[in-house]
Amino acid sequence: MRAEQQIELVEAYFSAVDGEDLPRVLGMLTKDCVFTVETHGVELRGHEEIADMFRRLWTGHRAVLHEDFIHVPDPESGRIASRFKVVNTELDGRLAYKSNCNFFEIDGELFDRVAVYMAGKNTLDRYDRRT
């Protein structure tokens, strides 16, 4: 996969996340993808655990938005790092701003591993911590 294709894959992934399009998100991940939130000690394995995490994210917010990307693709290793800003619209309408960095590993044309480094409160948890 060329550098431009890696960037397109990352931006398509975040477009699907922002659009709450779970089938599209999962279609970009290998079946046994490992998704970690390194800054908060979270590890999710496979579509079911990852899907549950996204459902919690979307249920807990009116909207999520990822923008202002800076990508560092490495086609030879099948990896790409992406720094970006996040704007989460809380259920009460308040806005929460974050600065994140994700490291993606690509197998063929799908993400096989996603490692998230997140500033602030963790919104990508294994369980709903609000209960």
N, C-alpha and C positions, 0 to 999 in steps of 0.2 A: 504494500500500500504506500503510495507516494505521500509526501508531507501535506499537500493540499487535500488529499482524500482523508487523512487523519483529522485535519482541522474541520472538514465538512462533517465527519462522523461525530465529533465532539459537539459541534454546534447543533446538529440534528438531534442529538441526545438531549441537550438542554432545552431545545424547542419542544420536544415531546414531554419533558418534565414540566416545563412551564404550562403546557397545554393540557396537562393531566391525562395524557394519552398512554395508559399503561401498556396496552398491546404493542405500541410502537417502541416504548422504552425497553420492554422485555425482548423485543425483536432485535435489539442491538447488543444483547448480552448473551454469552454462551450459557447453556443450561446450568452449568456448575460454576458460574461466575462467583468470585469472591468480592464482596463489597465491604470495605472497612471505613470507619471514621476514626482515624488514627489518634486524633486529639481527644477522643472521648472513650476509647477502649471498646468500640463496637465492631463486631465481625458478623457479617451475614453471608450465608452460602446458598446459592441456587435461587431460582426464580421465585419460589414461594416466600422465602424470608425477605427477599428484596421487594417483592410486590407488596407484602404487608407493611414494610417500612414506608413505601411511597404512599400507600393508602392513608397511613397515619399522618404523614406530612400534609397531604392535601385536605384531609378532614380537619386538621388543626389550624388551617389558614384559609383566608378568603382567596388568596393568590400567592404564587411564588414567581419570582423573576430573576433570571441570571443574565448579566450583561457586562459590557466592557471587558471583553476577553483579551488576554495575552496568551498566545500558545507557543510552546516550544516542542515542535514535533521531532521525533527521531525515527525515521522510517526503517533504518537498518536494524534497530532493536525491537521495532514494533511497539514503541512507547510514545506517549505524548503527555506533556504537563500543560495544565491550563490554569491560569490565574484569572479571577473574575470577581465581580461584585454581585451580591445577592440582595434583593429587596423582598422581604416577606410581608404581606399584608395580613395582619392578625385578624382574628374573628371580630374584634371590636373596631376594626378599621385602622388601628395604629400601624405604623410602618416600622419594621426592624431591618437594620442595615448590617451587612456582614461583608467580610473580605475572605474569600476561600481560595484554596488551591487544590486541584484534583490531579492525580497521577493515574493515567489509564494504560493498561497493557492490552494489546490487540492480538487476537488469534484469528487469522484469516481476515474476515471483515467484521468481526464482533469483539466487543470488550470482554476480556476474560478476567480482569481484575480492575477494580476501581478503588483507589485509596484517597480519602477525603481528609483535608486539613482545614478545619473550620474555626473561625474566630467567633467567640461568643457562645451563647446557649446552643446546645445540641438539638437540632430538629430532625435528625435522622437516626432515631433510636430503634432498638430491637423491640421495645415495649412502650406502651403509652404511659409515660411517667406522670401524667396529670391525674390519674386515678389513685 
